[in-house]
Amino acid sequence: MLFQINLATKSLAVELTRFFTRIEGNGEIGSYTKQSYSEARMKLKHSAYIELNDDIVKDYYTDGEYKQYKGYRLIAIDGSRIQLPNTAVVIKEFGIAENQGTSVPMAMTSVAYDVLNHLAVNAYLDRYATSERLLAERHLERLRELTPHSNDILLLDRGYPSVPLCVKMLVLGYQFVIRCNGKGFLREITTFAQSGKTDQLIEIDLKKGTLERREKIESIVHPHSFDRVQLRIVKITLKNGTIEYLLTSLIDRQAVSLHELHELYHLRWNEETYFNFQKNVLEIENWSGKSPESIRQDYFARVFSGNLNSLLIEEAQEQVDEETQHNAERQYERYTINRTVATGILKDAMIEMLFVPRESWELKYKMLLETIKKHVIPSIPGRTFPRKVKIANKSFLKRRKAL
């Protein structure tokens, strides 16, 4: 298990030699071959990593000392597709994506991500054809089980708007902000989009709509007795001229203004950054096995590792913020830890921490934080870059692997 959460990205023979050299202090790995590892891993269930992640999530939110937005935890829910090894058993288990004559084994992942504290609270790995909305509903229920007393605002993209999902979030006690199109979802939103208004309250009659929608809503609200919900729709014009529509349960304009709603939804981008981090730093698609179980082990071990790294990085970030807050010599107002570099530093080092004698553990931990703190980048609000045409290049001088 320690080997799997140590983010192995190279060949098994190389990684096993490196791992046991670090923890045993010599280069002799004895019978620890890649064949024996592959056999031994089949005795382990991937659910072990899910349970470990659940434990650190529950512990992290117990005392309430985490970043919040006006008393709310901000959770973005989104899905991403990842490529899998091309084997018959994997295709049977997860499915295949076909595009213009090309077939690729793929899976659907979905993550409920704390965008302020950079923590993957809950994650799923499912068949490629699984609906993002279905996985979102599973997140709603699981979040309540893991952290029943948290006040959450859920941030969702354009693939999620549906009346039953909105109703389910309200029934379970969530607030939400969902981006939607100006037409095709609700008649009330289409009318609002054609008007000159920028902020309006709308009322949705739950007794209307298709029979399928009414039956689903009835199954959600029962035994509650309400047949109408009041929501708020706002219109925001972005710098590039694009009009963005946000549907929200935050109907109090005094508590959350239109401008604040825009800033709130913009924080959802942190989950997009997390998916990029998964694929390009944690190398989530760099599988160490070709069976469905080994794929699940790799995926959930990396989610767990990413959270362990994030907890260390966030603690280092708090120290950086304290040290730079009133430092007149600093050129920029805020500096953030380079998460890619920090993750590379934490490989092996995080596992070694578990073997450090108790009396020297705290010193080792402080030294590790100090090393991470050396690698910061300026945080400049509102900075944008023009989109450039991508040119294929085998080598990237500015984007080299961290692991």
C-alpha positions, 0 to 999 in steps of 0.5 A, spaced: 500 500 500 505 504 501 508 503 494 502 504 491 501 511 494 508 513 493 506 515 485 510 510 481 510 512 474 516 509 471 517 501 470 515 497 476 522 494 476 525 501 477 520 503 482 520 497 486 528 498 487 528 505 488 522 504 493 526 499 497 532 502 497 529 508 500 526 505 506 531 499 507 537 503 506 540 499 501 539 497 494 538 489 495 530 488 494 531 480 495 524 477 492 521 483 491 520 483 483 515 486 479 512 479 478 511 478 486 508 485 486 503 484 481 501 477 484 501 480 491 497 486 489 491 482 487 490 480 495 488 487 496 482 491 495 481 498 492 476 500 497 482 500 502 484 507 499 477 509 499 476 508 506 483 511 508 481 517 504 474 517 507 478 517 514 482 523 512 476 527 510 472 526 516 478 528 520 479 534 516 472 537 517 471 535 524 473 542 528 471 546 522 478 550 522 478 550 514 477 555 509 470 557 508 466 562 503 461 566 508 460 560 512 459 555 507 464 550 504 465 550 496 464 544 493 465 543 485 462 537 482 465 535 475 466 529 471 472 527 466 474 521 462 480 518 462 484 513 457 485 506 460 489 500 457 487 496 451 485 489 454 478 485 452 477 485 460 478 492 461 473 494 455 468 489 458 468 492 465 468 500 463 466 501 455 469 504 449 469 511 446 468 511 438 470 517 434 471 518 427 473 510 426 477 510 432 476 506 438 479 507 445 478 504 452 475 509 457 472 510 463 468 516 467 471 519 473 467 524 477 470 528 483 466 532 489 472 537 490 473 542 495 475 548 491 478 553 497 482 547 501 484 543 495 481 536 497 478 531 493 472 529 498 469 524 494 471 520 487 468 515 483 470 511 477 465 508 473 463 506 466 465 511 460 457 511 458 455 513 465 451 519 466 455 525 470 448 527 473 447 520 476 454 520 479 453 527 481 447 524 485 451 519 488 456 525 490 450 528 494 448 522 498 455 520 500 457 528 502 452 528 507 454 521 510 461 523 510 460 530 513 453 531 515 454 537 519 457 542 513 454 547 510 455 547 502 454 551 496 455 546 490 458 549 484 456 545 477 457 546 470 453 546 464 452 539 463 448 538 470 442 543 469 436 539 471 430 540 475 430 533 479 437 535 481 436 542 483 430 539 487 434 533 490 440 538 492 434 543 496 431 537 499 438 534 502 440 541 504 445 544 499 445 551 496 448 551 489 450 555 483 449 552 476 451 554 469 446 554 464 444 556 457 439 561 456 435 556 452 432 549 452 432 548 460 427 552 463 421 556 459 423 561 465 430 562 463 429 563 456 424 568 458 429 571 462 435 571 457 430 575 452 429 580 457 434 586 459 434 584 466 440 581 469 438 578 476 431 575 477 427 570 482 423 565 478 418 560 481 418 553 478 412 549 478 414 541 480 407 539 477 409 541 470 413 537 465 414 530 462 411 524 466 418 522 467 420 528 470 414 529 475 415 522 477 422 523 479 421 529 483 415 526 486 420 520 489 425 525 491 420 530 495 416 524 498 414 525 504 416 532 504 410 536 501 412 542 496 410 543 489 414 549 487 421 552 488 423 559 488 430 560 485 434 566 482 437 566 475 443 572 473 446 574 467 453 576 467 457 578 461 464 576 461 470 580 458 470 577 451 463 578 450 460 571 452 453 571 456 453 567 462 447 564 466 447 562 473 441 558 476 442 559 484 438 557 490 442 563 493 436 568 492 438 573 498 441 579 494 443 582 500 447 576 502 450 574 495 450 580 490 450 578 482 458 580 482 459 575 488 455 570 484 460 571 478 466 570 483 463 564 486 462 560 480 469 562 477 472 558 483 469 552 480 476 553 475 480 550 481 477 543 480 479 544 472 486 545 475 485 539 479 483 534 473 489 537 469 494 536 476 491 529 476 493 527 469 499 531 468 502 531 475 500 525 478 499 521 471 493 518 473 493 515 466 499 511 467 497 505 469 501 499 473 496 494 471 491 491 465 486 488 470 480 492 472 482 491 479 489 494 478 486 500 475 481 502 480 487 501 485 491 506 481 486 511 481 484 511 488 491 510 491 492 517 487 486 520 489 488 519 496 496 521 495 493 527 492 490 529 498 495 527 503 500 532 498 495 537 498 494 537 506 502 538 507 502 543 501 496 547 504 500 547 511 506 550 508 502 555 504 499 558 510 506 559 513 508 562 506 502 567 507 504 569 514 511 570 512 509 574 506 503 578 508 506 584 511 513 583 508 514 590 504 520 587 500 516 582 496 514 584 489 507 581 489 502 581 494 501 574 494 505 568 493 503 560 492 506 554 493 508 551 486 504 544 487 507 541 481 514 542 484 512 540 491 509 534 489 515 531 486 519 533 492 514 529 496 515 523 492 518 518 497 519 523 502 512 522 504 513 515 505 519 516 509 516 520 514 512 514 516 519 510 518 522 516 522 523 515 529 517 518 533 522 523 537 525 526 530 519 526 526 517 533 528 524 536 526 523 532 519 516 534 518 518 541 519 524 541 514 520 538 509 515 544 509 521 548 509 523 545 503 516 546 499 516 553 501 522 555 497 518 553 491 513 559 490 510 563 484 507 570 484 499 570 484 496 575 480 489 576 480 485 577 474 491 575 469 489 572 463 493 570 456 491 570 449 490 563 447 495 560 442 495 555 437 498 549 439 504 546 436 506 539 437 513 538 440 516 532 443 520 536 448 517 541 453 522 545 456 517 549 461 513 543 462 517 537 465 515 531 469 515 532 477 515 525 478 
